Amino acid sequence: MTAYLIRRLWQMIPTLLGVILLVFFLFNWVGGDPAHVLAGKISDPEQIANIRKQLGVDLPIWQQLLIFVQQVLTADFGRSWSTHEEVSGIFLSRIGPSLTVMVPVMLLETALGIVFAMGVAYVRGSLTDKAVMMACTAAMSVSFLIYIIVGQYWFGFKLGWFPVQGWSDSTWKNLTSYAALPIILAVAVGLAPTTRLYRSFFLDEVNQDYVRTARAKGLGEGVVMFKHVLRNTMIPILTNVGMYLPSLMIGSFLLEKFFSIPGLGREVIMAVERSDFPVIKAITVYLAVATMFINLATDLLYKWVDPRVQFK
């Protein structure tokens, strides 16, 4: 285990270097000159030159790259070009609201997806199974934006069950009030594809030889599903959850924007609108590092779920 962990951490170094190079050259070659954006339409060459000097984009390209590498290694990306706040402070103050929405969505979607998928796999081939699959397909055909607009209109304006916008300093109040509707909508959107995918995992397992052997020994279908099939299905489920977590943050951008949640998603959108490169680059690097550690944690959980897994 220790040797495997050290090897995986060592393998992260070239991956992180690739991310640094990709992010740096994308923002410096494709992103354009930020001095022209910050100077506005009415500007003169002297003003643009002063802005370029203040931002450090007038330095040689290799020197800018070294500065960016230093920023990544020290987790100090300087200050925002627009608000002049410390980028690390922006990240620390915005991560809480994002996690308040993302963590319940991940837990609820995974748990409900397993329960529903196991249920339809248990009655596979029946009318209930076909009806649930048709409903999932229909739900997946609707844009996430439609769910947000309709959810805000009916549950916020029409019925008044949830506030449409707002945030507070109380985590409990946010969970039960301001974040409740975004969480419900996100789970409703993600549950359809999750149920379909997890159902395929269960159906792959119920046709295995060990399941037929368990049935031949006289075990009930419920025992077979919960004790044997579920345990062996957890590995592909964990893989899907590990791949889903980074995209969950990206999916929260719309929620945070429309519900005015002061999280990382809304901050990224505002940074893009303002061409605030330090914030965008910091979030990109943080997300890449988080993805690498999530993949590592997922691999380690394989051993906990199935002791037969060997780390090589």
Secondary structure as GFF3:
##gff-version 3
##sequence-region A 1 312
A	DSSP	alpha_helix	2	25	.	.	.	ID=ss1
A	DSSP	pi_helix	26	30	.	.	.	ID=ss2
A	DSSP	alpha_helix	34	39	.	.	.	ID=ss3
A	DSSP	alpha_helix	45	55	.	.	.	ID=ss4
A	DSSP	alpha_helix	61	74	.	.	.	ID=ss5
A	DSSP	alpha_helix	87	122	.	.	.	ID=ss6
A	DSSP	alpha_helix	127	140	.	.	.	ID=ss7
A	DSSP	alpha_helix	144	151	.	.	.	ID=ss8
A	DSSP	pi_helix	152	158	.	.	.	ID=ss9
A	DSSP	alpha_helix	171	173	.	.	.	ID=ss10
A	DSSP	pi_helix	174	178	.	.	.	ID=ss11
A	DSSP	alpha_helix	180	206	.	.	.	ID=ss12
A	DSSP	alpha_helix	209	216	.	.	.	ID=ss13
A	DSSP	alpha_helix	221	223	.	.	.	ID=ss14
A	DSSP	pi_helix	224	229	.	.	.	ID=ss15
A	DSSP	alpha_helix	230	258	.	.	.	ID=ss16
A	DSSP	alpha_helix	264	274	.	.	.	ID=ss17
A	DSSP	alpha_helix	277	305	.	.	.	ID=ss18
###
